[in-house]
Amino acid sequence: MRYALLALLVTTCAQAQTWPSHPVKLIVPFPAGSATDQVARLTGAELQAAFGQPFVVENKAGAQGAIAAAEVAKAAPDGYTILVTTNTPQAANVSLFKKLSYDPVKDFAPIARIATTSFMLMVRDDYPARTLKEFLAHSRSKSQSAGYGSSGSQVSLALLKSMGKLDVLDVPYKGIPQAVTDTLGGTVAFTFVDLGNAMAQAKGGKLRGLAVTSAKRTPLAPDLPALAEELPGYELIAWFALMAPAKTPRDVIGKVHGAAAAALAKPAVKEKFGAIGTDVAPLDPAQLAKFIEAEIAHWAKLVKLAGIQPE
């Protein structure tokens, strides 16, 4: 028994020392084109340059990110499967679901927080309301029976409905790209879009931004008000982080964190993240662990405030 344990320890140490010897999978809980996907691809390119092995993005959308998170939680803790996660699967889902098939704390080893972003409330360019105040007034005059709908972040919408006293139909989507498509097509009236995609859509001229979900106006879209200007206390931001399965060797965690931190410190990399509407916001493994625990409590309050019943 002693020799078996010793052999296992030697093998684990050897794996950590030679890691990575083949491609690493970056599992993304949302569809291609989403903010998380863009963050994963930028991060993967930097890690690939640092380690000389491919970091391959795999999109596993569905169930508010729970499908991807559960897959990574059950993956071998060898450093070859990493979750590019957000506040939804790692914090909000604790309150959004009655039962999760993974534990967002116990089943993962934190590696690094990468960046943060906010969302933009968007409508088609021909939407009758031109300002946030007009939008709220127009929305309050509609009803679900009139087929008035919305899509995007569940908590963003629930907070808007609760704090803005709106009666609108929630049309769920696996990710923001599909919600954008249906907003453009008129299936739904508005949607929340991550800032990077929102700015790209606004440039296209078919969708128009009305407000942002950060507590204050963002320098990336200074002409748009924060929702809090009409709905005091409204604030919702997203964050992106790297997580490995629990029991992944510490040496591997350290290598990935070190490479990510070095990349995020480069002005050129910060500029690339800014171009997709995100702010570089690094945290080390210990800081990220504490941050996630605080976020679970924070999102529990948000979900309760929004009046969302767990599924």
Solvent accessible surface area in square Angstrom, and as a share of the most:
residue,aa,sasa,rsa
1,M,179,0.80
2,R,195,0.71
3,Y,175,0.67
4,A,63,0.49
5,L,101,0.50
6,L,99,0.49
7,A,58,0.45
8,L,115,0.57
9,L,106,0.52
10,V,87,0.50
11,T,67,0.39
12,T,48,0.28
13,C,61,0.36
14,A,47,0.36
15,Q,91,0.40
16,A,3,0.03
17,Q,135,0.60
18,T,91,0.53
19,W,7,0.03
20,P,16,0.10
21,S,70,0.45
22,H,88,0.39
23,P,66,0.41
24,V,0,0.00
25,K,77,0.32
26,L,0,0.00
27,I,0,0.00
28,V,0,0.00
29,P,0,0.00
30,F,30,0.13
31,P,18,0.11
32,A,63,0.49
33,G,33,0.31
34,S,6,0.04
35,A,10,0.07
36,T,6,0.03
37,D,5,0.02
38,Q,41,0.18
39,V,0,0.00
40,A,0,0.00
41,R,114,0.42
42,L,42,0.21
43,T,8,0.04
44,G,3,0.03
45,A,61,0.47
46,E,32,0.14
47,L,0,0.00
48,Q,81,0.36
49,A,87,0.68
50,A,62,0.48
51,F,52,0.22
52,G,64,0.62
53,Q,42,0.19
54,P,56,0.35
55,F,12,0.05
56,V,70,0.40
57,V,23,0.13
58,E,53,0.24
59,N,48,0.25
60,K,64,0.27
61,A,28,0.22
62,G,5,0.04
63,A,51,0.40
64,Q,61,0.27
65,G,0,0.00
66,A,13,0.10
67,I,91,0.46
68,A,0,0.00
69,A,0,0.00
70,A,12,0.10
71,E,61,0.27
72,V,0,0.00
73,A,20,0.16
74,K,150,0.64
75,A,26,0.20
76,A,62,0.48
77,P,58,0.36
78,D,46,0.24
79,G,1,0.01
80,Y,30,0.11
81,T,15,0.09
82,I,1,0.01
83,L,0,0.00
84,V,0,0.00
85,T,0,0.00
86,T,7,0.04
87,N,6,0.03
88,T,26,0.15
89,P,0,0.00
90,Q,0,0.00
91,A,0,0.00
92,A,1,0.01
93,N,0,0.00
94,V,61,0.35
95,S,22,0.14
96,L,5,0.03
97,F,34,0.14
98,K,163,0.69
99,K,178,0.76
100,L,37,0.18
101,S,78,0.50
102,Y,11,0.04
103,D,49,0.26
104,P,10,0.06
105,V,61,0.35
106,K,161,0.68
107,D,45,0.23
108,F,9,0.04
109,A,19,0.15
110,P,30,0.19
111,I,1,0.01
112,A,3,0.02
113,R,36,0.13
114,I,1,0.00
115,A,0,0.00
116,T,23,0.13
117,T,10,0.06
118,S,6,0.04
119,F,22,0.09
120,M,5,0.02
121,L,0,0.00
122,M,0,0.00
123,V,0,0.00
124,R,83,0.30
125,D,66,0.34
126,D,100,0.52
127,Y,19,0.07
128,P,88,0.55
129,A,4,0.03
130,R,137,0.50
131,T,67,0.39
132,L,6,0.03
133,K,131,0.56
134,E,80,0.36
135,F,0,0.00
136,L,6,0.03
137,A,59,0.46
138,H,49,0.22
139,S,0,0.00
140,R,119,0.43
141,S,84,0.54
142,K,76,0.32
143,S,43,0.28
144,Q,82,0.36
145,S,111,0.71
146,A,72,0.56
147,G,53,0.51
148,Y,17,0.07
149,G,2,0.02
150,S,0,0.00
151,S,0,0.00
152,G,29,0.28
153,S,28,0.18
154,Q,41,0.18
155,V,5,0.03
156,S,0,0.00
157,L,3,0.02
158,A,13,0.10
159,L,2,0.01
160,L,0,0.00
161,K,58,0.25
162,S,51,0.33
163,M,49,0.22
164,G,0,0.00
165,K,163,0.69
166,L,13,0.06
167,D,74,0.38
168,V,0,0.00
169,L,78,0.39
170,D,56,0.29
171,V,40,0.23
172,P,115,0.73
173,Y,58,0.22
174,K,134,0.57
175,G,10,0.10
176,I,26,0.13
177,P,42,0.26
178,Q,72,0.32
179,A,0,0.00
180,V,8,0.04
181,T,87,0.51
182,D,39,0.20
183,T,0,0.00
184,L,54,0.27
185,G,60,0.58
186,G,45,0.43
187,T,87,0.51
188,V,5,0.03
189,A,21,0.17
190,F,0,0.00
191,T,0,0.00
192,F,0,0.00
193,V,0,0.00
194,D,2,0.01
195,L,5,0.02
196,G,8,0.08
197,N,31,0.16
198,A,0,0.00
199,M,36,0.16
200,A,63,0.48
201,Q,54,0.24
202,A,46,0.36
203,K,178,0.75
204,G,59,0.57
205,G,41,0.39
206,K,143,0.60
207,L,3,0.02
208,R,35,0.13
209,G,13,0.12
210,L,5,0.02
211,A,0,0.00
212,V,0,0.00
213,T,0,0.00
214,S,19,0.12
215,A,47,0.36
216,K,162,0.69
217,R,114,0.42
218,T,15,0.09
219,P,124,0.78
220,L,67,0.33
221,A,15,0.11
222,P,81,0.51
223,D,129,0.67
224,L,34,0.17
225,P,27,0.17
226,A,1,0.00
227,L,0,0.00
228,A,22,0.17
229,E,92,0.41
230,E,63,0.28
231,L,10,0.05
232,P,111,0.70
233,G,69,0.66
234,Y,1,0.00
235,E,82,0.37
236,L,4,0.02
237,I,74,0.38
238,A,6,0.05
239,W,2,0.01
240,F,4,0.02
241,A,0,0.00
242,L,0,0.00
243,M,3,0.01
244,A,1,0.01
245,P,2,0.01
246,A,31,0.24
247,K,184,0.78
248,T,7,0.04
249,P,19,0.12
250,R,220,0.80
251,D,85,0.44
252,V,3,0.02
253,I,16,0.08
254,G,41,0.40
255,K,70,0.30
256,V,0,0.00
257,H,45,0.20
258,G,37,0.35
259,A,17,0.13
260,A,3,0.02
261,A,38,0.29
262,A,60,0.47
263,A,7,0.05
264,L,8,0.04
265,A,68,0.53
266,K,100,0.43
267,P,110,0.69
268,A,62,0.48
269,V,5,0.03
270,K,100,0.43
271,E,132,0.59
272,K,100,0.42
273,F,2,0.01
274,G,23,0.23
275,A,80,0.62
276,I,28,0.14
277,G,2,0.02
278,T,3,0.01
279,D,89,0.46
280,V,33,0.19
281,A,17,0.13
282,P,70,0.44
283,L,35,0.17
284,D,47,0.25
285,P,37,0.24
286,A,68,0.53
287,Q,90,0.40
288,L,0,0.00
289,A,38,0.30
290,K,153,0.65
291,F,50,0.21
292,I,4,0.02
293,E,101,0.45
294,A,63,0.49
295,E,21,0.10
296,I,33,0.17
297,A,55,0.43
298,H,84,0.38
299,W,9,0.03
300,A,43,0.34
301,K,147,0.62
302,L,19,0.09
303,V,6,0.04
304,K,171,0.72
305,L,99,0.49
306,A,12,0.10
307,G,51,0.49
308,I,24,0.12
309,Q,143,0.64
310,P,52,0.33
311,E,116,0.52
